[in-house]
Amino acid sequence: AWHGGHVVVPALAHCRPVQDSAGLSATERAANMRGAFAVRARCGDLLRGRVVVIVDDLVTTGVTLAEAAGVLRRVGADVVAAATVAATTRQYPASYGSDQNG
């Protein structure tokens, strides 16, 4: 669809099942999403050489965005940014920063 001179294309599709990532560590999320996306039929030619912004609902670790960007770049898209509606708060171990003053 055209929006203000820009084309919005649902270019990615899951090409294999993935498990719900709630409760997974960053490493487990990466393994879960690796190879999970493919560019939809006939979208590769449309994306090649184009500037692309990925749109997603939520960013937690960034794994989904990184996997999507990789798939899009492999077909020649110039992924320049990602837009998300929300982001989770990064959780740090209790010891994080304990050796710093202040």
DAMOMO-V829535 format. One record per residue. N is the residue number from 1. RES is the residue in one small letter. PSI is psi in whole degrees, -180 to 180 (NA if undefined). Layout:
N_RES_PSI / N_RES_PSI
//
This chain:
1_a_148 / 2_w_133 / 3_h_105 / 4_g_38 / 5_g_0 / 6_h_149 / 7_v_130 / 8_v_120 / 9_v_123 / 10_p_78 / 11_a_-21 / 12_l_148 / 13_a_149 / 14_h_131 / 15_c_-1 / 16_r_157 / 17_p_147 / 18_v_153 / 19_q_159 / 20_d_130 / 21_s_-4 / 22_a_127 / 23_g_-6 / 24_l_148 / 25_s_170 / 26_a_-41 / 27_t_-43 / 28_e_-38 / 29_r_-43 / 30_a_-46 / 31_a_-38 / 32_n_-37 / 33_m_-16 / 34_r_122 / 35_g_16 / 36_a_-18 / 37_f_151 / 38_a_153 / 39_v_132 / 40_r_152 / 41_a_137 / 42_r_-1 / 43_c_-24 / 44_g_-48 / 45_d_-37 / 46_l_-35 / 47_l_-26 / 48_r_121 / 49_g_2 / 50_r_150 / 51_v_131 / 52_v_139 / 53_v_125 / 54_i_136 / 55_v_129 / 56_d_160 / 57_d_-38 / 58_l_137 / 59_v_128 / 60_t_-70 / 61_t_-15 / 62_g_-1 / 63_v_-46 / 64_t_-44 / 65_l_-42 / 66_a_-42 / 67_e_-43 / 68_a_-45 / 69_a_-42 / 70_g_-44 / 71_v_-44 / 72_l_-41 / 73_r_-34 / 74_r_-23 / 75_v_5 / 76_g_8 / 77_a_149 / 78_d_89 / 79_v_117 / 80_v_-17 / 81_a_169 / 82_a_142 / 83_a_129 / 84_t_157 / 85_v_-35 / 86_a_161 / 87_a_144 / 88_t_160 / 89_t_131 / 90_r_133 / 91_q_128 / 92_y_150 / 93_p_154 / 94_a_-29 / 95_s_-7 / 96_y_124 / 97_g_3 / 98_s_-15 / 99_d_7 / 100_q_149 / 101_n_144 / 102_g_NA
//
